[in-house]
Structures are given as C-alpha cells and as structure tokens.
Amino acid sequence: MSAAGSPVTEGDEPVRGPVQPSGLLDVLGVASVVLDTKGRVVLWSPQAEELFGYTAQEALGEYAARLMVHEEHADLVVKLFADVMLTGEGWAGAFPVRHKNGTTRLVEFRNMRLLDDRGSVYALGLAADQSTVRRLERDVALSARIVSQSPIGLAVLDTNLRYVSVNPALERINGVPAKEHIGRTVREVLPSVDAGALESAARQVLDTGVPLVEQHTIGRTPADPDEDHAWSVSFYRLEDAIGTVLGVATSVVDVTERHRAGIEAEAARRRLAVIADATTRIGTTLELDRTARELADVAVPELADIAAVDLLEAVMEGRPSVLRPAQPAVIRALAVQADHVTEALGAADPAGQVARYEPDRLVTQCVRTGRPVMVQRVEDADLVRIARDPESAALLARAGVHSYLAVPLIARGEVLGALDLKRTRNPLPFSEDDLLLARELAARAAVQIDNARWYQNARNTAVTLQRSLLPSHPPETTGLEVASRYQPAGAVGEVGGDWFDVIPLDDGKTALVVGDVMGSGIDAAATMGRLRTATSTLASLDLEPHRLLEHLDKITAGLDHYIATCVYAIHDPHARQCSFANAGHLPPALVRPGHSPKLLELPTGAPLGVGGVPFSTTTVDLHPGDQLVFYTDGLVETRQHTLDERLDTLLSLLDDPARPLEDVCDLLLRTLHHPDNHDDVALLIARAQEQT
C-alpha cells in the first residue's frame, strides 16, 4: 500500500488518485450485499442503495428477500439461498425487483457462500441492472464483430506505444501475424515505414487527447516488400470511465490506389504546365539558334539534367534528311544546356559544331527511324552507343549518366534532328510519362525550329541580295572623308530596304544618299537595288537635289505601291557647301568643331512614291572638319523611348568632332542599335577636308 497521498502504480504506469474500481465496474454499478444464515442483511454497499433504493440504515438487519426480490419470486429465491448455504454452490439468475420508489426493474444476480475465520457462514450477493449488463454485452459484441470483420486495419497501443491488439485487416495490411505484433512497437514490427513520424503522432495524441485524423505515410511492409504503399492513419486516445489513459487506438486504411492516382494526376498537371510553359517560351523569335536554346532551357531541369538540341546537317543545308541503314548521321549541335557544371558537358558537341555519329549510335537510330530511343538504366555498353567516341563515353561515365532519352524533332513529316536528354543528378530513370512529355515538347518545338530554319534560309538570301546591292566600301571622293555601316535587322524581323551610297560627280562634287524602302524581305531589298541604280543614273545628270527626288518619286510610284524615304545631298568642295533635299526621311546631323551637334532643319518633304508633292533644296555651309551624319530610323527608333529622346542621345554621342569616323560608326551602332531591333540600319558619315 502506498503512503497517503502518493499515487499507486500498476506495473510501470502511475494510476491517478487513490485506488478505485475499474471503469467497467463503475459503468456496471455492481451492488454487493452480504447475508447471514437467516437471510438478513449484514452488509449493504452504496451501489446496492442506488440499485434498490434503500439506504444502509434501512436495509441492515432486514430480510433480503423482502428488499431485493419481487414478492412473486420470493419463495424461489429463498430456496436458492438455502441451497447455496447448504451446498456451497453458487447460482446466477435474473429476477425482477421492486425499487423503493415503486418501480420494477430486472436485476441480474450472482450468489455464493462465504466463510469467515471463525467458521461462520454468510452469503455474498452481487447484483447489477440487467439492462446495463445487456447494453455493455451488446456494445462489446458489436465492437468485437466490427473490429474482427472491418476492412480497415485497427490496433490498440498501450501507453508505451506497444501493440496490445490488432484486427485481421491489419494483419493482412502489415503481413505480420497478430501474435507477432503484441508487445512490440511499430518500429519493431515495420522497419520499412516512417515509424518515427507515426510514433510521434501517437505520442501527441496520448499527451493532448486531440485525435489526429488521416495522417498519410508511405513505406513498405512484409505484405508487399517490393512496392511502396500509402496509408491513411488516424489516432484516438483511449480512456476508461474515470479518465485513466489506457493507450491509443489507431485505424489504418490502404490508400495506395488513390495515392498513385494523385501522383498520376500531378504528373499530368506537371506535363500540362511544362507544355504550357513551352508554348510561351519556345519560338519567341525566328532565330534558329535561339529557338533551339529555348527548347533546351525548358527541358532542363523539368525533364533532364542535360539536354542537347541537334539538327541534321542536311536539313540545315536544305537537302533531304533520309538516312540509309548503314549511313552515319552528320549532325550540327544547336544548343546544349545543363543544370549544373558536369563533365558530361565535355562529351556534348559545342553549339555550332558539326559531328559525325556512326550508324550504331543511338541518336543516329533516333533520327534514322524517327522514333524515340530510351535507355532507362544506362550500362557501360550503352555509353559507347550514346557518346560520339570512347573519350566522350568516359566523360559520361564519370559524370554519372544513368538514364538516357532521345526523341526525334519531326515537322511536316520530315525528321529535322533530335532532342537528346540525360540524367545524372536526378536519381529516377526516365519513365513512360517522361517519354510522353519529351515527345510533346519535341513535336511543338520542331514546328518552331522548322519555321526558324526556313526563315533563316530566306533571310540569308535577302541579306546576300541586300549586301550585293550596297557598295562594299565608299569610293574615294574629293574633299570628303567617308565611313559607313550597314546592319541587317535582328533575327525577329525581316531584312529591309535600307541603303546608302556615295557617288562621285563632275568637278569634284560628291552625292551622298541614305534611303529606306518601307517593307521587308527580298522584295524590299530588290526595290532598294532598283532605287539605288536609278539614283546613281540620275546623279550623273547633275540634277539639283530636289529635281532628282522628283524623278525618283515617279519611279517609286510605279514599283508595286512601294514607298521609300530618302535624303539626297551634293557636296561641293570648292564652294564649301552642301545642298540637301529630303523625301520624308530623318534629318542628318551636323557636327561642327566648337559648336554643339545639331539636326539640320530641312523641309521634311513627302516619301517617294506618294506622288504629286514638290521637293525643295536647302544649302548649308560645310567647312573643313565639319561632319554630316546620315542614318535610317532603325538606328534611333525603339518601343521604349520617344523619337526626340533618341535623337537627343544621338547628338550627345557626337560630342567629339575629332574622333575617327570608323570609331564614330562603331560607337553609334553599339550604343543606339538594339540587337533585337526589327529594322535594318544604314549609317553614313562624311567629314569635309581641306583640298590639296
């Protein structure tokens, strides 16, 4: 017995407060009555007072049959009592009793004979309300049946979190017999699940009494040791009627199918997100190399740790790309991307390089058949077929390439090349889902790449035509130092019709021309060539600038509705003057030593091709050291700034009249021309010199 006020322990578990009957007995409310040999009450418990309605003072010394049994059964009960006292054999039965308040209830009895240390005989009667007993029996039976037949795994853990009981469903889920659970912890029974998290959750419920419902965990059990399963686990604290914590009840539901469906749905969502991302990121321009880089950027790291985009050299040259079985693949690398620095990059072909892959290489197989090639788990023998040569295979091995996937780039029925994917850091091998996503990306990107390829071919043709129609370098002139630049449009636009010319005239004069045919492509370049030729021919007639523009206006009006802007100037070194006529073009800048650069105030005039609008000639003094800067709108126009802001910037860059003209050209292009500008740039600078 413990000292007063100290808790009494049961095993290792403290029991709160003084020793009390179990909670179950409290629920039953078992009454205890002791009778002497004559059937009179000598002991009467408080539960008896509650069950029968009589206080101990009212019951003690009275005949029990009168108090405890309905008068209809008094004779039978007296006989049963006599048998117990005579034979010592107990009996049990249920009899109706009349409560002190007059009501009748059915009470279940247990009677047995007692013997004290002096040999005196007594009878012990235990009684409980039968409706309460039957309710508990039904509850226990129902609980037992539910537990045993439930498809949900059920278990009870004690306060040390050791199994006390498990049902058959949990036996099947865990693949461990019930008897091997008892007395062991979750960690001991199921070492391949996250036992720490489960035990932490159970301990939290023990401490707080707050249930934890549908805690998800993933792992493997002896029931299926080769596959991961997912379970939904719930915990509830168990207490008896007086609040003593007995342990934790846990329910386990196998939700593997739902978990896998969720993973598949998430994978599908991820694929859609990547595809949506690819739709916005791939093909933002018609530049072939940039489009290939955009594809590689989308593939890393969503699909692979390393991605390469390669095109067949035949495709690049506009030739048929069909490969015979024994024919190697000649491939041009367009883009390579990796999510980290790795030796595998040393095995990749640098962008722009052309490499030969033998017929047995996997990428060759991919572009020859037009079908994907996937090696989920790469072996040493596979590396030889993935890499270009043995040295590259060794680099891939050191980099830890363990999974490989190549998908063809097919557009309009033609195999263009391949998207080559490798995994090093990502521990998962390529899956069928990855293959599906790679094919979708390749299919979308291939169309963009093919568009860029055809555009680039057309653009190269236009650039070649454009450059062939422009002077390779300005001719030597009397009294002028000349420098010029032509910058084609960026890859997102088409080659335009910008041009410049320097035309020697009689008497040491020089014609300076800068113009811009509105429109783009080969037609604009061809129109520019015709206008340049016409300008050169008309200049030989020694026409005043405004007269020359009037003739050009008539010629332009007959060129399929083309419109062009133009500034035409004639420099006379003897008169130290320059005469200008403007047809809707931006005004030239005048740079004069000792003065701030300024734009010439010329009548704007109408563009060539409008027709019927007169032009005028303006004459400006031009002394030795003075510079004229002619340019087209592609140099100064942007979407982010106003034209006035850009023209002010142009003038600010012309702050040094002594700067070499070639340096001035480079400075203006480098500072003002945006690489992705949608327009060509023609730039012509002339500096007046002393005549010798």
Secondary structure, 3 states (H helix, E strand, C coil): CCCCCCCEEECCEEECCCCCCCHHHHHHCCEEEEECCCCEEEEECHHHHHHHCCCHHHHCCCEHHHHHCCHHHHHHHHHHHHHHHHHCCCEEEEEEEECCCCCEEEEEEEEEEEECCCCCEEEEEEEEEHHHHHHHHHHHHHHHHHHHHCCCEEEEECCCCEEEEECHHHHHHHCCCHHHCCCCEHHHHCCCCCHHHHHHHHHHHHHHCCCEEEEEEEECCCCCCCCCEEEEEEEEEEECCCCCEEEEEEEEEECHHHHHHHHHHHHHHHHHHHHHHHHHHCCCCCCHHHHHHHHHHHHHHHCCCEEEEEEEHHHHCCCCCCCCCCCCEEEEEEEEEECCCCCHHHHCCCCCCEEEECCCCHHHHHHHHCCCEEECCCCHHHHHHHCCCHHHHHHHHHHCCCEEEEEEEEECCEEEEEEEEEECCCCCCCCHHHHHHHHHHHHHHHHHHHHHHHHHHHHHHHHHHHHHHCCCCCCCECCEEEEEEEECCCCCCCCCEEEEEEEECHHHCEEEEEEEECCCHHHHHHHHHHHHHHHHHHHCCCCCHHHHHHHHHHHHHCCCCCCEEEEEEEEECCCCEEEEEEECCCCCEEECCCCCCEECCCCCCCCECCCCCCCCCEEEECCCCCEEEEECHHHCCCCCCCHHHHHHHHHHHCCCCCCCHHHHHHHHHHHHCCCCCCCCEEEEEEEECCCC
